[in-house]
Amino acid sequence: QNVIQVQIPAIKELCDSGELIVDSIDVFCEKGVFDVGATRKILQAGKAAGMSANFHGDELNAMNAAELGAELGARCVSHLEEISNQGITAMSNSGVIGVLLPTTAYILRLKPPPARKMIDEGSHFPSLYIHMCIHPPTHSSTHPPIYPPIHPFIHHFAGIAVALGSDFNPNAYCMSMVSYGANITCLLVVPKDLLLLLFSRW
C-alpha cells in the first residue's frame, strides 16, 4: 500500500515538476517478495502514473509473471527461467519483450531460460535481438537511461523478441560474460542469430 499510495504519487509529483525523469516501473514478482496480486496492483498504479511496466519475474519459481506481463501490456519481463508454455504464447501474442540474464542464471546455477523455444515458438523469422542493458543506479537520477528503438523490430517476430541483459549492477558484475553466458546458458549460437547489438547508457 505504501508503494501505491505514497511512493508512486511522490514520484509522479516530482516528474510533473520536472525534478525527476522516470519512464518505467519495476517489481520483483517472486515468492517471498511480491506475489502476482501485489505485482499487478503496483504495475497498474505505475502505468496510471505514466510509467511503462518493465519488471522481473519467473526467475526462481513459476509465478505466471509472463502471463501477467502480457495481460498488462508490459514493455519487458526479465529473467524468465521458469516461464511456462502458456507464458511463452501470451508474450508472443502481446509483443512483450523477454529480457534474459544468462550470466545471472549461470552464477546462481539456475535452470537456463528456454531461449530457443521463446525465439522459435511459432516464429517465421527465428532471430535474436540482443540488448546489453546496463541498469541505471537504484537511486533516482535526473538522467534517464537511453533505450534503443525496440518496438519497430517486434513486428518481425511471430515468437518472442528476446533481449540479453548484462545484469550490470553491484550484485552481479558480469557484463563481459554476456556472449559466453548466452552460448553456455541459453544454448544459443550468437553469430548465427545476431540481429542487432545495442548499448544503453544513462
C-alpha positions as CSV (number, residue, x, y, z in Angstrom):
1,Q,0.0,0.0,0.0
2,N,2.9,2.4,0.8
3,V,4.3,1.9,-2.7
4,I,0.9,2.6,-4.4
5,Q,-0.4,5.3,-2.1
6,V,2.8,7.1,-1.1
7,Q,5.8,6.3,-3.3
8,I,4.3,6.3,-6.8
9,P,2.3,9.5,-6.2
10,A,5.5,11.2,-4.9
11,I,7.5,10.1,-7.9
12,K,4.7,11.4,-10.2
13,E,4.7,14.7,-8.5
14,L,8.5,15.0,-9.0
15,C,8.2,14.0,-12.6
16,D,5.4,16.5,-13.2
17,S,7.5,19.3,-11.7
18,G,10.5,18.4,-13.9
19,E,12.7,17.4,-10.9
20,L,12.8,13.7,-11.9
21,I,12.5,11.6,-15.0
22,V,11.2,8.1,-14.6
23,D,9.9,6.1,-17.6
24,S,9.5,2.6,-16.2
25,I,8.3,0.8,-13.1
26,D,9.9,-2.5,-11.9
27,V,8.6,-5.1,-9.4
28,F,10.3,-8.4,-8.5
29,C,7.5,-10.9,-8.8
30,E,8.7,-13.8,-6.7
31,K,7.9,-15.9,-3.7
32,G,8.7,-14.1,-0.5
33,V,8.9,-10.7,-2.4
34,F,5.9,-9.6,-4.3
35,D,3.2,-12.1,-5.3
36,V,1.3,-11.8,-8.6
37,G,-1.6,-9.9,-7.0
38,A,0.7,-7.3,-5.4
39,T,2.8,-7.1,-8.6
40,R,-0.3,-6.4,-10.7
41,K,-1.5,-3.6,-8.4
42,I,1.9,-1.9,-8.3
43,L,2.4,-2.1,-12.1
44,Q,-1.2,-0.8,-12.7
45,A,-0.6,2.1,-10.4
46,G,2.7,2.8,-12.1
47,K,1.1,2.7,-15.6
48,A,-1.6,5.0,-14.4
49,A,1.2,7.4,-13.4
50,G,2.6,7.3,-16.9
51,M,5.3,4.6,-16.5
52,S,5.9,1.6,-18.6
53,A,5.9,-1.8,-16.9
54,N,9.3,-3.4,-17.1
55,F,9.6,-6.0,-14.3
56,H,11.4,-9.1,-13.1
57,G,9.6,-12.5,-12.8
58,D,9.6,-16.3,-13.3
59,E,13.2,-16.4,-12.1
60,L,13.3,-18.8,-9.1
61,N,9.7,-20.0,-9.2
62,A,6.9,-20.3,-11.8
63,M,4.9,-17.2,-10.9
64,N,3.0,-16.7,-14.1
65,A,4.8,-13.4,-14.5
66,A,5.0,-13.8,-18.3
67,E,1.2,-14.1,-18.4
68,L,0.9,-11.1,-16.2
69,G,3.2,-9.1,-18.4
70,A,1.1,-9.9,-21.4
71,E,-2.1,-9.0,-19.6
72,L,-0.8,-5.6,-18.6
73,G,0.9,-4.8,-21.9
74,A,4.3,-4.6,-20.2
75,R,7.3,-3.4,-22.2
76,C,9.6,-6.2,-20.9
77,V,9.7,-9.1,-18.5
78,S,13.2,-10.1,-17.2
79,H,14.7,-13.4,-16.2
80,L,12.0,-16.0,-17.2
81,E,13.9,-19.1,-16.3
82,E,10.6,-20.6,-15.1
83,I,8.4,-19.3,-17.9
84,S,5.5,-21.6,-18.8
85,N,4.4,-22.7,-22.3
86,Q,1.3,-20.6,-21.7
87,G,3.6,-17.6,-20.8
88,I,5.6,-18.0,-24.0
89,T,2.4,-17.9,-26.0
90,A,1.0,-15.0,-24.1
91,M,4.1,-12.9,-24.5
92,S,4.4,-13.8,-28.2
93,N,0.8,-12.8,-28.9
94,S,1.2,-9.5,-27.0
95,G,4.6,-8.4,-28.2
96,V,6.2,-8.3,-24.7
97,I,10.0,-8.5,-24.9
98,G,11.7,-11.2,-22.9
99,V,14.9,-10.0,-21.3
100,L,17.2,-12.9,-20.4
101,L,20.0,-12.6,-18.0
102,P,22.1,-15.6,-18.8
103,T,25.1,-14.7,-16.7
104,T,22.9,-14.3,-13.6
105,A,21.4,-17.7,-14.2
106,Y,24.9,-19.1,-14.6
107,I,26.3,-17.6,-11.4
108,L,23.3,-18.7,-9.4
109,R,23.3,-22.2,-11.0
110,L,19.7,-21.7,-12.1
111,K,17.9,-23.7,-14.9
112,P,18.6,-21.9,-18.2
113,P,15.7,-20.0,-19.6
114,P,14.2,-21.7,-22.7
115,A,15.6,-19.1,-25.0
116,R,15.5,-21.1,-28.2
117,K,11.9,-22.1,-27.6
118,M,10.9,-18.5,-26.8
119,I,12.5,-17.3,-30.1
120,D,11.3,-20.1,-32.3
121,E,7.8,-20.6,-30.9
122,G,5.6,-20.0,-33.9
123,S,8.3,-17.8,-35.5
124,H,8.8,-17.5,-39.2
125,F,11.9,-15.3,-38.6
126,P,13.9,-17.0,-35.8
127,S,16.3,-14.3,-34.8
128,L,17.8,-12.9,-31.6
129,Y,17.6,-9.3,-30.6
130,I,20.5,-8.6,-28.2
131,H,20.3,-5.6,-26.0
132,M,23.1,-5.3,-23.5
133,C,21.2,-3.4,-20.9
134,I,23.3,-1.5,-18.3
135,H,20.9,-0.9,-15.5
136,P,20.9,2.6,-14.0
137,P,21.7,3.0,-10.3
138,T,18.9,2.0,-7.9
139,H,18.7,5.6,-6.6
140,S,16.8,8.1,-8.7
141,S,18.6,10.1,-11.3
142,T,17.6,13.1,-13.4
143,H,19.3,11.4,-16.4
144,P,17.2,8.5,-17.6
145,P,18.6,5.5,-19.4
146,I,18.5,5.8,-23.2
147,Y,16.6,2.9,-24.6
148,P,17.2,1.6,-28.1
149,P,14.3,1.6,-30.6
150,I,12.9,-1.8,-29.8
151,H,9.3,-1.7,-30.9
152,P,9.9,-1.3,-34.6
153,F,11.5,-4.8,-34.5
154,I,8.7,-6.6,-32.7
155,H,6.6,-7.0,-35.7
156,H,9.3,-9.0,-37.4
157,F,8.8,-11.8,-34.9
158,A,6.0,-14.3,-34.5
159,G,7.8,-15.7,-31.4
160,I,9.0,-13.6,-28.5
161,A,11.5,-10.8,-29.2
162,V,14.4,-11.8,-26.9
163,A,16.9,-9.4,-25.4
164,L,20.0,-10.3,-23.5
165,G,20.7,-8.2,-20.4
166,S,24.1,-8.0,-18.7
167,D,22.6,-7.5,-15.3
168,F,25.4,-5.0,-14.8
169,N,24.8,-3.9,-11.2
170,P,26.7,-4.1,-7.9
171,N,25.5,-7.6,-7.0
172,A,26.2,-9.2,-10.4
173,Y,29.1,-7.6,-12.2
174,C,29.3,-9.9,-15.2
175,M,28.9,-7.7,-18.3
176,S,31.9,-9.2,-20.1
177,M,30.3,-12.6,-19.9
178,V,27.2,-11.9,-22.0
179,S,28.3,-13.8,-25.2
180,Y,29.8,-16.6,-23.1
181,G,26.7,-16.9,-21.0
182,A,24.4,-16.8,-24.0
183,N,26.1,-19.8,-25.6
184,I,26.6,-21.8,-22.4
185,T,23.4,-21.0,-20.5
186,C,20.9,-20.4,-23.3
187,L,22.3,-22.8,-25.8
188,L,22.4,-20.0,-28.4
189,V,24.9,-19.5,-31.2
190,V,25.2,-15.8,-31.1
191,P,26.8,-15.1,-34.5
192,K,24.1,-17.0,-36.3
193,D,21.2,-15.4,-34.6
194,L,22.6,-11.9,-34.1
195,L,20.2,-9.2,-35.4
196,L,21.3,-6.2,-33.5
197,L,23.7,-5.3,-30.7
198,L,23.0,-2.2,-28.8
199,F,24.3,-0.5,-25.7
200,S,22.2,1.6,-23.4
201,R,23.6,4.3,-21.2
202,W,22.2,6.8,-18.8
